[in-house]
Amino acid sequence: MGNTRVLTESAVTLALYSILLLMSLYVPILGLITFFLLALPFVVYTARRGWKNGSVLFIAATILTVLIGSLISIPIVILFGTSGVIIGYLYKLNKSRYEILAIGTIAFIVNLLLLYGILVSFMGIKPIEQFNVSAQHSLQTFQDKMSVWGQTLNENQIKQFEEAFELAPLLIPTVLVILATFLAFVTQLISTPILKRFNFKVEKWPPFREIKLPRSIIWYYLIVMILMMTQVIDKESVLYVGVINLFFVLELLMVIQGLSFIFFFSYHKKLSNGIPITILILSLFLPFLLYIVRIIGIIDLGFNIREEVKKSS
C-alpha cells in the first residue's frame, strides 16, 4: 500500500513537472513565470519522501525532459532538479529559513557554474565573447542613431561605455551569486505555503528590520574599498577580478543593512509602514538614494546606532 502511494505521488509530481516544463519551453509570456516554478515539484516531493526518492524522481524527470524538449533542455532539469532535491531535503530536516536560503544558494551557484561549463565545453557557446560582440554592436547602433538626430558622443562618453563593457564580463561571479540567491529565495517563497498545506512546520522569516550583518564585514568593506581606490592591484590579474566582485557584493550587503535599519527605525519610531517601503522602491530607481541607503548601512554597522534608537523610543 505504501509503495502504491509513493508511485502514485511520483506520477502526479512528474505530470506536474511536465506541464510546467512544456509551458516554460513553448508558452512565450506565461513561460517566464512557470520557469521559476520548475524546482517546486522536486522540493515538495523530496520534503515528503526523502532524498532517495527525490533522486529517483530527478532521474525520471531527466528522461522526460529529453523526450519533451530534446537534449538541449537537460541543463534546465539539472539546474532546478538537483537544487530542488537539496532544498526539499533541507525542509525535511527542519532547517531554518536562512540555512535553507544559504545552502540553496550554494546549490544553484554550483549548478550555474556547471551549466556555464557545459555551454562553453560541449555546446561551443561562449557567453563572454558573445556579450562583447553584442555590446560593441549596440554601441555602434546607438552612435548611428545619435548621428541621425544630429548629435554625437564625445571621446569621454565613448570611453565610459567601453569601460563599462570591459567591466561587465568581470562581474559574472557577482551576477551568478545574485541570480542564485534570487532563485533560492523564490523557490522558498513558492514552496513554503504548499508544504504548510501538507502539515510541514516551517518557521517564519525573521522580520527584515532584525537583519544585522556581522560587524567584521565593515572592515572587509573598508579594505576592499581602499584597494579599489588606490588601484594597487593589476587589472589584468585574477586577484583584481576577485576584489572587484567582492567589492560589489559587499556594497550590496551594505545596501541591505541600510534598508534593514530604515525599517528598524520606522518600527521603533512608530512611523507609517509606507515610508520604508517607499524608500525601498525608490532606491531601486534612484542611484543617489541608493548611495544614501548604503551610507546608512555603513554607519549602522560601524557604530551600532540601533541601541540609541531603542533607548530614545
C-alpha positions in Angstrom: 0.0 0.0 0.0 2.8 2.4 0.9 4.7 1.7 -2.4 1.5 2.3 -4.3 1.1 5.7 -2.7 4.7 6.6 -3.4 4.3 5.5 -7.1 1.1 7.5 -7.4 2.6 10.6 -5.9 5.7 10.2 -8.2 3.5 10.0 -11.2 1.5 13.1 -10.2 4.7 15.0 -9.5 6.2 14.1 -12.8 2.9 15.1 -14.6 3.1 18.5 -12.8 6.7 18.9 -13.8 5.9 18.0 -17.4 3.2 20.7 -17.5 5.5 23.3 -16.1 8.3 22.4 -18.5 6.0 22.4 -21.5 4.7 25.9 -20.6 8.3 27.2 -19.9 9.5 26.0 -23.3 6.6 26.7 -25.5 4.4 29.4 -24.0 6.1 32.8 -24.6 4.8 35.0 -21.8 3.4 32.7 -19.2 6.5 30.5 -19.6 8.6 33.2 -17.9 6.6 32.7 -14.8 6.4 28.9 -14.9 10.2 28.8 -15.5 10.7 29.8 -11.8 8.3 27.1 -10.6 10.3 24.2 -12.1 12.0 23.4 -8.8 8.7 23.2 -6.9 7.8 19.6 -7.7 11.3 18.4 -6.6 11.2 20.4 -3.4 7.7 19.2 -2.2 8.3 15.6 -3.2 11.7 15.3 -1.6 10.4 17.1 1.6 7.7 14.4 1.8 9.6 11.3 0.6 13.3 11.9 1.3 16.3 12.4 -0.8 16.5 8.8 -2.2 13.0 9.1 -3.7 13.8 12.6 -4.8 16.9 11.4 -6.6 14.8 8.8 -8.4 12.3 11.5 -9.4 15.2 13.6 -10.7 16.4 10.7 -13.0 12.8 10.1 -14.3 12.4 13.9 -14.9 15.7 14.0 -16.8 14.5 11.3 -19.2 11.1 13.0 -19.5 12.9 16.3 -20.2 14.8 14.8 -23.1 11.6 13.4 -24.6 9.7 16.7 -24.2 12.4 19.2 -25.1 15.4 17.3 -26.5 19.0 17.1 -25.2 19.3 20.9 -25.2 16.8 21.0 -22.3 18.9 18.9 -20.0 20.6 22.0 -18.3 17.1 23.0 -17.2 16.4 19.8 -15.2 19.9 19.8 -13.8 19.6 23.4 -12.5 16.1 23.1 -11.0 16.0 19.3 -10.3 19.1 18.9 -8.2 18.7 22.2 -6.4 15.0 21.3 -5.7 16.0 18.0 -4.2 18.6 19.6 -2.0 16.2 22.3 -0.8 13.4 19.8 -0.2 15.7 17.6 1.9 16.6 20.6 4.0 12.9 21.2 4.6 12.6 17.6 5.7 15.5 18.1 8.2 13.6 21.1 9.6 16.5 23.5 8.8 16.0 27.2 9.5 14.9 29.6 6.7 18.3 31.2 6.5 20.1 27.8 6.4 17.8 26.7 3.5 18.5 30.0 1.7 22.2 29.8 2.2 22.6 26.1 1.2 20.1 26.5 -1.6 22.1 29.5 -3.0 25.2 27.4 -3.0 23.4 24.6 -4.8 22.2 27.0 -7.5 25.7 28.5 -7.8 27.3 25.1 -8.3 24.7 24.2 -10.9 25.0 27.5 -12.7 28.8 27.1 -12.9 28.3 23.5 -14.2 25.9 24.8 -16.9 28.3 27.5 -17.8 31.0 24.8 -18.3 28.6 22.7 -20.4 27.8 25.7 -22.6 31.5 26.5 -23.2 32.9 23.0 -23.4 30.3 20.9 -25.2 28.0 23.3 -27.0 30.6 25.8 -28.1 28.7 28.7 -26.8 30.9 31.5 -25.4 28.7 33.9 -23.4 31.5 36.4 -22.7 32.6 36.7 -26.3 29.0 36.9 -27.5 28.4 39.7 -24.9 31.4 41.7 -26.1 30.3 41.4 -29.8 26.7 42.4 -28.9 27.9 45.3 -26.7 30.1 46.7 -29.5 27.2 46.3 -32.0 24.8 48.1 -29.6 27.2 51.0 -29.1 27.7 51.4 -32.8 23.9 51.3 -33.4 23.5 53.9 -30.6 26.1 56.1 -32.2 24.5 55.8 -35.6 21.1 56.9 -34.2 22.7 59.8 -32.4 24.2 61.0 -35.6 20.8 60.8 -37.3 19.5 63.1 -34.6 22.3 65.5 -35.2 24.2 64.6 -32.0 27.5 62.7 -31.4 29.1 61.1 -28.4 32.4 62.7 -27.3 35.5 60.7 -26.6 34.9 60.7 -22.8 31.4 59.3 -23.2 32.6 56.6 -25.6 35.4 55.7 -23.2 32.9 55.4 -20.3 30.8 53.0 -22.4 33.8 50.9 -23.4 35.0 50.7 -19.7 31.5 49.6 -18.7 31.6 46.9 -21.4 35.0 45.7 -20.2 33.9 45.6 -16.6 30.7 43.6 -17.2 32.3 40.2 -18.0 34.5 40.5 -14.9 31.3 40.7 -12.8 30.0 37.3 -13.9 30.7 35.8 -10.4 28.7 38.6 -8.7 25.8 38.1 -11.2 25.9 34.3 -10.5 25.7 34.9 -6.7 22.8 37.4 -7.1 21.0 35.1 -9.6 21.5 32.0 -7.4 20.3 33.9 -4.3 17.2 35.1 -6.2 16.4 31.5 -7.4 16.8 30.0 -3.9 14.6 32.8 -2.4 11.9 32.4 -5.0 11.9 28.6 -4.6 11.4 29.0 -0.8 8.7 31.6 -1.4 6.6 29.4 -3.5 7.3 26.1 -1.7 6.6 27.1 1.9 2.8 27.7 1.5 2.4 24.3 -0.3 4.5 22.5 2.3 2.3 24.0 5.1 -0.7 22.5 3.4 1.0 19.2 3.9 1.3 20.0 7.6 5.0 20.8 7.5 6.2 23.0 10.3 8.0 25.8 8.5 9.3 28.7 10.7 8.5 32.2 9.7 11.1 34.6 8.3 12.5 36.9 11.0 11.4 40.5 10.4 13.5 42.3 7.8 14.2 45.0 10.4 16.1 42.5 12.6 18.6 41.7 9.9 22.1 42.7 11.1 25.2 41.6 9.4 28.4 40.7 11.4 30.3 43.8 12.4 33.5 42.4 10.9 32.1 42.9 7.4 32.7 46.6 7.7 36.5 46.0 7.9 36.4 43.8 4.8 34.5 46.5 3.0 36.9 49.3 4.0 40.0 47.2 3.0 38.4 46.3 -0.4 37.4 49.9 -1.0 40.9 51.1 -0.3 42.3 48.5 -2.7 39.9 49.7 -5.4 40.6 53.4 -4.8 44.4 53.1 -4.7 44.4 50.8 -7.8 47.4 48.9 -6.4 46.2 45.6 -8.0 47.0 44.9 -11.6 43.7 45.0 -13.6 44.9 42.0 -15.7 45.4 39.8 -12.6 43.0 37.2 -11.2 43.2 38.9 -7.9 41.6 42.1 -9.4 38.6 40.0 -10.6 38.2 38.6 -7.1 38.5 42.0 -5.4 36.1 43.8 -7.8 33.4 41.1 -7.4 33.9 41.1 -3.6 33.5 44.9 -3.7 30.2 44.8 -5.5 28.9 42.0 -3.2 29.9 44.0 -0.1 28.2 47.1 -1.5 25.0 45.1 -1.9 25.2 43.9 1.6 25.7 47.4 2.9 22.5 48.4 1.0 20.6 45.6 2.6 22.0 46.7 6.0 20.9 50.2 5.4 17.4 49.2 4.3 17.1 47.0 7.4 18.0 50.0 9.6 15.4 52.2 7.9 12.7 49.6 8.6 14.1 49.2 12.2 14.0 53.0 12.7 10.5 53.3 11.3 9.2 50.4 13.5 10.6 51.8 16.8 9.5 55.4 16.0 6.0 54.1 15.1 6.1 55.6 11.6 3.9 54.5 8.8 4.9 51.3 7.1 4.6 53.1 3.8 7.7 55.2 4.5 10.3 52.5 4.5 8.6 50.6 1.7 8.5 53.8 -0.5 12.3 54.3 0.2 12.9 50.7 -0.8 11.1 51.1 -4.1 12.6 54.5 -4.9 16.1 53.3 -4.1 15.8 50.7 -6.9 15.4 53.5 -9.5 17.3 56.5 -8.0 21.1 55.9 -7.7 21.7 58.9 -5.4 19.1 57.4 -2.9 20.8 54.0 -3.1 24.1 55.7 -2.2 22.5 57.3 0.8 21.0 54.0 1.9 24.4 52.4 1.6 26.0 55.1 3.8 23.3 54.5 6.4 24.1 50.8 6.3 27.8 51.5 6.9 27.1 53.8 9.8 24.7 51.3 11.4 27.2 48.5 11.1 30.1 50.6 12.3 28.5 52.5 15.2 25.6 50.2 16.3 23.2 53.1 16.4 20.2 50.8 16.9 20.7 50.7 20.6 20.4 54.5 20.7 17.2 54.3 18.6 15.8 51.8 21.1 16.7 54.0 24.1 15.1 57.1 22.6 11.9 55.2 21.6 
